[in-house]
Amino acid sequence: MAYDATSLAKMIRDKQVSVSELIEQTQRKIDEQNPVLNAVTHRRSQTGIAESIADSGPGPFAGVPSLLKGLGQQLGGEPDTASSKLLKDNVAPLTDNYVKSLQKAGLVLLGQTNAPEFGFKNITDPDLYGPTRNPWNTDFSAGGSSGGAASAVSADIVPIAAASDGGGSIRIPASFSGLIGLKPTRGRVSVGPDGWRGWQGASINFALTRSVRDTATLLDSLQTVQLAAPFQTETYKPGFLKTLSQSVPEKIKIGYTTESPVDTPVSDDAKQAVKDAVEFLNQQGFSTYEAKPQTDGIALMKFYYIMNGGETAAMFESINHNLGRETTIDDMELTTWTIYQAGKLVTAADYSRSLGEWDKASYQADLFYNDYDLFLSPATAYPAPKIDQELMSQATIDKMKNVTELDKQERLDLIWEFFEASLTLSPFTQQANLTGQPAISLPTHVTKDGLPLGIEFTSRKGNEALLLQMSKLFEDEHQFKFLHPTEQL
C-alpha cells in the first residue's frame, strides 16, 4: 500500500516514522527499481541530503522525500544539464524561486528525474541518460517531458515529484503513468530569478501526485503574486485544500469532446474513458453537453512551433556565447538541431504574430466558459507508446539531417512533420498552455492491455478550485486507478 505525501507528513509529525527512515526507504526503492525504470538520473550526496533536510521548511510536507525534474528546476550546486550532452557538466549557480517554494513546503529533495533533451518530446529518451520506462509495463514509455517524475511517483519511489508543463509535459505522463497531473493557471506559481517567461508563459512548474489533497496542498504552498513577474494570477484566498471540503456546485455545465483539436485519430480507449466519465457525471446529477472551444487547433500548433523555434534559437545564442563557439549538429539530438535551425530563420514579425494569435485563442477559449464551467476531453488520444516505437520515418530523419538546405517555411513544415506521430498520441494538452488556462489529468481508465489512460478537465483561468473539487469527487467515488493503491491517513 502506498501513502500520499500528506499521510507521510502526518506520520512524521506523530513520530510514527522519522525523516531519516523515510529517506533510507526512498533510497532503497531507488536502488531496487531505478536500474530498470531509469527514472532518477542524479542522487544527491549525503552532504547534499543533509543540506536538503536543513533547507526544508516547516510546511505541510515537512520531511517528505521528493525529487526535482532534471530540466529547468535549479538547485544551487547540483547538476543543471537539461538532459543535454552539451551541458552534461553544467552545475546550477543558484536555487530558483520555484525550488525554494518546494523547500519551504517542507519537501526533502533527494535528486533529479529524467527528461528528454530540453523538454522537446512527449516521451523521455535522452541520449545523455537513456529511456525512462513505465512501471505499469516496462516495455512502454512513462511519457514526457516529466517522464522520470511520473515513473518515480507511479512506482511509489516518492509520493510526489516536481514536474513542469510546456505543452502537456505534466498531463501527458500523468495519463501514460496513471497519476494526477495539474497544470496551474499561467502566473500562479513562482518564477525567476531568471527564465521569467518560460516559453512565453506556456511552460509552468508544478508536480505529479497520487492524491487530490496533495495537489491542493502543494498549490496552496506554491501560489504567489510576484510583482516582478510578467504574468500575474490573483491569489485564491479561501485556499485550495479548504475548498475540497465543499461539494461541486450542482448547477455547473460541462462540455465534452472526444475529437482531436488537430484532426488526428483518437483511440477507442480514449473515447471510452470520456464516455465513462460523462456517464459518471450524469449519474451524479450534472449536465453534460458535446461541445468544444471554437479555436483553430492546427493553426495554434503551428504558431506554437514558431515560438518554440524562436525560443530555441535564443537559447543557443546564449549557449554559443558561453562556449565561445557555434554549436553543431554533433552537439545535440536531431530533434533539437532541427528546431534550432528552424528558429534561426524565424523573424521578429513571425514571433510577434504568433503570440498575437495565442492571445486571440485565449479570448476565444474564455468565451467558452461563459456557457460551460468545465471542459472534458481525453488527456491523451492513446496510451503510452512502446519504448522502441518509431515516431519518425527514415525519410523524415534524412530531411532533418539536411535541414540547413531548406528555406524557412520548409523548416517549419519539417517540425510539423517530425512531431506529427507524437502529436497524434497527445493532441489535447497543448491548447491550455497557449491560452494559460488550468487543466488536470485524472487516472480513470485502464486499457484491456493493462495500460493507464487519463481524462482531462480544463477550466477558466484562475479556477483551479473547481478543477480540484471535481477531481476530489472522482477520487471519493473510487474512479481513480493507480498501479499501487493509495492509502490516506
N, C-alpha and C positions, 0 to 999 in steps of 0.2 A: 504494500500500500504506500502511495506517495503522499507527501504532505505539501501543502502550498506554503508560500513564504510567510503568510500571516500566522499559520499554525506553528511554524518553526520559531518565529519570533516570540510567540506566546510561551512556547516550551522553554526558551532561553530565559524569559522573564520569570517564569515559575520555577526555574532551576531544575527542570526535568532533564535538561541537556546543557552542556557548556558550548561556548563558541568554538573552543579548540576541538571538541569532539565532533562537531558538525564539519569543521574544516578537514579533519582527518578522514571522516566518512566521505566527503566530497573528493578528496584526493584519491582515495581507494577506488571510487567509482570511475574517476578519470583513468587510473591505472588499468582497470579491468575492461572498460568499454571503448576508450579512445583509440586503441590500436586498430579497431575495426571501423568505428564511426568516423574518425578523423574530424571531430567537431572542435577540439581545442588545439590551437596552434602555438600557444605560448602559456607557460605557467610561471608565476612569479616565484622568486627565490624566497627562502624562509625570512630573510630580512624584509623583502617586499611585502610578504603576507603580514608580518608584524607591523609594518608601516600602515598597511590597509586596515588592520584592526584598530590602530591608533587613529587613523583618519576617519573611520566610520563614526557617524554621529549617533545621538540617542533617538533617532527617528523610528518610525513604525516597523522597520525591518532590521532593527539593530542586531547585528551579529549574524545575519543570514548570508551564507556564501552565494556569490554570483559571479558572472563573467561579463567582460566587455566584448563588444564586437571589434574585431581587428581591422576596422575601417572607419575613419572619421571620428573616433572617440579617443581623445588623447589623455593619457595618464603619464604625468611627468616622469621621465627616466625609464619608461617602458617602451617596447617596440611600437613603431608607427609606420608600418610597411604598406598599408593599403593592399596587401596580398600581391604586391608587385616585386618581381625580381630586381627591378631597378632600384627599389627602395628597401631592399631586404635588411640593410644595416641601419636604417633610419630609426632614430630614437626621439620620442616626444619631448620637446623642451619645456613643456608646462602641462598642467592639468586643466582641461577646458571646463567651461561652466556647467555643461550637462553632466560630466563625470563628477564634478564637485556636488551636484544636486543628488546624484546617486549615493555618494558617500554620506551626505547629510541625512539621507533617508535611512542610513544605517547599514547598507549593503557592504559586505566584505568582498572586495574584488580580487579574485584569485588568479585571473589570467585573461586570455583573449580567445575568441572563437573565429572560425574560418569564414571567409567571404570570397567572392570572385574578385579578380583584379579590378580595382577602382569601383566595384559595385555595379558593373555594367550588365550583369546577367541575372536571370531568374533561377539559375542553378548555381551551385558552388563547386567549382573545379579549377581553382587557380593553378597555373604551372608551378608556382612557388611552393604550395603546400599539398596539392593533390585534392581529389574529390572528397566531399563530405557525404556520408551515407545516412539513409533514413532508418531510424530504429524500428519502424514497423516492418520493414523488409530491406535489408542492406544491399539488395540488388538495385535499389532505387535511390534517387536523389532526395535530399531533405529540402531542396528549393534554394532560393537566393533572393536578394543577396545576403540576408541574415540566416543563411543555411546552417552554419555552425551553431549559432544560438538556438535555432529550432531543434536541431538534433540533440543538443545538450539538455534542453528542457523536456523534450519528448521522451528521452531515455531516463529522465529523473536523475541526471547528474547534478543539476541545480534546479530549484523550483521557479526561478525567474532569471532571465538573461537579457542584457541590454541588446538593443537592435536599432535599426533605422530603416526608413521607408522613403524612397525617392520615386518609385513607380509601382509599388506593391511589395517592397522588399521585407516588410513585416508580415503582410497579409498573405502573400504567396506561400512562404514557408510555413505559415500557420495552417493554411489549407492542406499543403502537402504532408505536414507532420502531425496534424491533429492537435492544434493548440488554439489559444485565444490570442489574436493579434490586432491590437488597436493602433491605428494611425491617427493621432490627435489633430485638431484644427491647426492650421498654419499659424505660427506665432504663439502657441500655447506653452511650448517647452523652451527652456533657456538655450541660447546660442552664444557664440563668442568664446574667448576674446578675439578669435579670427574665424574666417569662414562664416560670416554672418548670414549670408543669403541661402546657402545650401541648395544649389541648383535653382536659384531664383525663387526659393520658397517651396519648391516641390518636395524637397527632402526634409524629413523631421526625425529626430531621435525619440525613441520610446523603448518598448520591451516586448518580449514574448512571455506569456504566463500560462498558468494552469487553473486559475480561478478568477472570477469576475471581481471579487473583492480585492485580490492582489492588484488587478488592473486599476480599479478605482482608487485604491490607497496610493499606488505609485503616482497616478495622475494628480491626486491632491498634493503629493510631495513635490512634484516637478512643475506644476503650473506656476506661471510667473508673468509679470509685466515688466519688460526691460525697455526703458525709455530710449536706450541707445540702439535698440534692435530695429531693423527695417520693417518688421511685421509685428503687429500687436493683436492680442486677443484678451478681452476683458476677463478678469479673474472670476471664476464661478464660486461665489462666496458661500453658498449653502454647503459646499463640499460634496464631492462625487460619491464618497463612501456613504455619507449620511443619506444621500438620495436613494441609495439602493434599498433602504428600508421602506420606501414608498412604492406603491404599485404603479405599473404603467397606466397612464391616463386611458380611460375606457374608450373615448371617442376619437382616438387617433386614426388616421387613414394611412394605409401602407400600399405604396405602389410596388410592383414587382415585374421582373422580366427574366427570361432565360436566353434572350437574344444577345449575341456578341455585339458590342458597340463598334467593332471594326469589321463586321460581316464575315467573321470566320466561324467554322463549325463549333458546336457545343455538344459535349458528350451526353449520352442518356443519363449517366450518373449525376452530372451537374444539374441537369433538368429535374431529375428525381429529387435531388437534395432541396431544390427550391419548392417543388411541388409538395414535399413532405412538410416543409416549413410553413407554407401557405395553409395547408390543412391544419397544422397545429395552431396557427394564428386564428383561423376561423373557429376552431373549437374553443379557443379562449375568448371568443366574442369580438374579435377585431374585424374591421372592414378592410378587405384587400382587393386590389384592382390591378389588372395588367396595365402598366404604364412605364414610361421612362423619360428622362430629360431629353429635350429636343436639341441635343448638341451633335455636331458632326465628329464622330469618333475618329474616323480615318484622318481628317484634316488636322484634328487636335494632336494625334500621334506624330504626324509629320512635323508640326510645329514644336512638339516636344523634342524630337530628334535634332532640330535646328538648335534649340537651347543646349542640348546635350553636347553637340559638336562644338559650339562656341565655348562652352564652359571647359571642355576638354582641351581645346587649343590654348585657352588662357592658362590652364593648369600646367601644360607642358612648356609654355613660355617661361613660367616661373621655374620649373624643374631644369630647363635648359640653362637658364641664367645661373642657377645654383651649381650645376655641374660644370659650367664653363664650356659646354659643347652642345651641339644639336643631337638630340636623341634620334635613334634609327629604328627600323623595323625589328632589329635584333634585340632591342631593349625592352620590348613589351609584347604582349599577346596580340594576335592578329586582329581580334575584335577591337582592342584599344587603338591599335595603329590605324584602323580604318576610320573609326570615329574621329580620331585626331586629324587625319588628313582631310576629312570632310569639313571639320570645324575650321581648318586653316583658310578655307575659301568662303566661309560664311561672313557676310558683310554686317556692318552695324545696322543697316536698314533691315536686313533679314531678321536679325536678332530682335530688334525693336518691334517689328511687325508680329513676330511670333508671340512675344509677351502681350501685345495688344489683343491677340486672338485668345490667349489664356483668359484675359480679363473679360472678354465678351462671353466666353464659355462659363466663367464663374457667375456672371449675371444670369445667363440662361438657366444654369443649374439652380440658382437661388429661387428663380421664379417657380420652378417645380415644387418647391417646398411651401408655396402659397396654397397649393392644393393637396399636398401629401406631407405627412410628418416624417416618414421613413421610406427609404428605397431599398428593396431587397433584390439581390441577384446571386448567382454563384460567386464564390470568391475566386475560383479558378475554373476554367472550362473543362479541365481534365485533371485526373490525379497525377501524382509525381511521375516524371519520366524515368526510365532506367538510366543508371549511371553511364552506360555506354551508348545511349540513344543518340543517333546522329541528328543534329538540329540544323545542319547546313549541308548543302550539296557540294560535291567537289568542284563543280563549275563556279559556284559562288565563292568558294575558298580561293580558287585561282584568280577571280576578279579582285578579291581583297588583297592578294599578294601584289597585284599590279594597280592598286588604287591610285597611285600618283599619276598614272597615264590618263585618268578620267577627268572630265570637267566638273564644275560644282554640282550641277543637277544630277549628273551620273553618280557622283559620290553620295549624295543624299539619297538617291534611289537605291544605292547599294546597301545603305544602312537599313532601309525598309526590307530589302531582300534578305539580308542575313539574319534579321530579327524575326522574319515572318513566322517561322515554325515555333520559335519561343513565344512570340506574342499570341499565337493560336492557343497555346497552353493556358495563358493567363491574360486575357484581354480586358478583364473587368476592373482592375485595380487602378489603372493609371489616371483616370479622369479625376478622381478625388485629389490626387497630387497636384494636378494642374489647377483645379478650382479652389483648393485649400480646405475642402470640407473634411470633417472627421469620418472615418469608416472603420469597421471592425469585422474581422473574420472569426466565425464561430465553428467549432468542430462537431458538426451534427450528422455527418454522413460517412459511412464506410462502404466501399465498393465490394462487389462479390469476390474480388481478388484480395480483399483484406487491406486495402489502402484507404487512408482518410481523404476526404474532400470537404471543404468548408463552404458555408454560405457567408454572404457579406451584407451587412446593413450600413447604409450611409444616411447622414442627416444634415441638416442645415449647419452652417458654420457656427461654432460655439456650443452646439447642442450635444456634446458627449454624454450629458446626463441621461438623455432619452435612450441613446445607444446602449448605455450600461444598464439601465433599467430593463430594457428588452432582453439584453444578454442574460441578466440575472433571472428573468422569467424562464428562459430556455434552460438555464442551469438548474434552477429549482425544480423544474418539471422533468429532469433527467433526460434532456435531449442531447447532452454532450457525450462524446465518445472519445476517451483517452486510451492510449496504449497501456498506461498504468493508472488505474482508478485513483482518484484524488480524495484523500481524507482531509476534512476540515475540522479543526478543533474550535 
